[in-house]
Amino acid sequence: MPAGRHMQGMMPPPMPMIVTPPTAPTHPVLDELKGKNNYNPTDFDLTAPNARFFVIKSYSEDDIHRSIKYEIWCSTEHGNKRLDQAYREREGNGAIFLFFSVNGSGHFCGMAQMVSPVDYNANSSVWSQDKWKGQFKKWSIHCQNRNQEVKDFEQ
């Protein structure tokens, strides 16, 4: 090798590396719902003027999936009353946002906006336990965040 030349000059230039990010696993029902609904909108107003926020703890991840599929939720009698009161107080002047987590999971698995008052006469047979009364409609935004990643919640 002549003096002053090094190995790099003798090799072809390196090719640029293209990294394709991994795609999230899909599920046929979730894919259908994503096509039908505007999940994770890019124009979502993060300032949320006059909004109220609630953390919803579920006993079952299956109930969270059913909630996404059927676009409804039901809480305890006390929870339904609090959510209904908050919705009626904000109706037309601020949103009610729900952050969903399964007990013991250590993460939030989704967020939804409450889009109707509680219908205390409606019942659904979709839940894993048959003790829930009433229901309301919701619109979902999906996420996966560890609880410790979401900081500074204030009431």
N, C-alpha and C positions, 0 to 999 in steps of 0.2 A: 504494500500500500504506500503511495507516495507520501512524503512528509506533509503535514498540515491538513491532510484529508482524514476524515473519520468515517466510521461505518454508516452514519446517517446519510452521507452524500452518495453512498453506493446502493442505498435501498430506495424503492419507490416511495413517494410521499404517503403518509398514513391516510387511510380512508376515514371520512367523518363517520362517527358512530351515531346511529339512529336508535333511540330507545323508545319503544312503544309502551305507554303506561298500561298496566294490567286493567282489564275491563272487569266491572263488578259482575258477580254471578247474577244470572237472570232467573226469573220464575214466570211462567206463562200468565198467571193471574195478575201479578204485579206489572208485567209488561202491558197487559191489556188495560189496566187501570191508569198506568202512566200515559198511554195513548189517549185515553178518554178524558183525563184530568190534567190540569196544569200544575203538576208537582214540581217543586223547586223552581219557581219562576225567576227569571233573571231580573225582572222589574219589581221585585218585592220591596216594599217600603220598610227599611230597617229602623226607621225612627219611631214607628208605631205610636203616633200621638194619641193620648188618652186611653191607651190600651191597658188591660189588666192581664196578668200572667198567673197561671196555676200549674203546679207540678202534679201530674196524675200518676199514681203508683198502681200498677196492675198486678194481680196475683199470677197472671198467666201471659206468656208471650203469645200463645194462641189467640187470646182475646184481642191483643194488639193487632194481629194479622186479620182477624175477623173485622175489627173496627175499620181497618184500611179498606178491606174488600166491600163492606156494606155501608161505609161512610156514615156510621153512627157511633155513639158512645153512650154508656150508662154508668152512673156512679152509685155510691151508697145513697140512701135517702137524704142524709145530711149533706153529702157532696152535691147531689142534684139540686138541693135547695140553694146552696151557696153559688153554684154555677149559674142557675137560673136567675137568681137575684142580680148577680154581676152582669149577665147578658142583658137583662131588662133595663138596668141602670145605664148601660153603655149603648143600647140600641140606637144606631144612627150616629153615635158620637164617640166612636172608639171600639176597638175589637177586643175579643177575649181569646187569648192564645193559651193552648194547653201543651205542656211538655211531658211526653210519655216516657215512663221508665218501668221496667219489670222489677218487682221486689227482689233485692239481692243481686241484681245484675251489675250494678256499678256503672251503668251508662244510660244515657237517654237514647231512645230508639226512634223518636219521631216528634214532630210538632204538628199541631193542628189548630185551625181557627174554628171556634164555635160559630155556626151560621144559622142557628135556630134556637128558640127557647126550648126548655125541657117540656116534652109532651108526657105528662104524668100518666096518661091513659094508654100509652103505647107500651107494648112489651115485645121482646124479641127472643127467639129460641136459639140464637146463634152463640151465646156465651157458654163458657165451659162449666159455669155453675148456674143453676136456675133460680137465683135469689135476687136478681137485679130487676127493678121496676122502673118504668119510664125510659126515655131515650131522647137524644137530640142529634141533629145533623152536624157534621163537621167536614172540613176541607183539610186535606193533609199536606204536609211538607215533610219529607223524610230525611233523617240524618242518623248518624251513629257517632255519638260523642261520649267519652267517659265523663262522669259527673264532675270530677275534679278539673276537667278542661273548661267547664262553664263556670265562670267566677262572677262574683259581685251581683248576685241576684238580690234585689231589694224589694220589699213589699210595697 
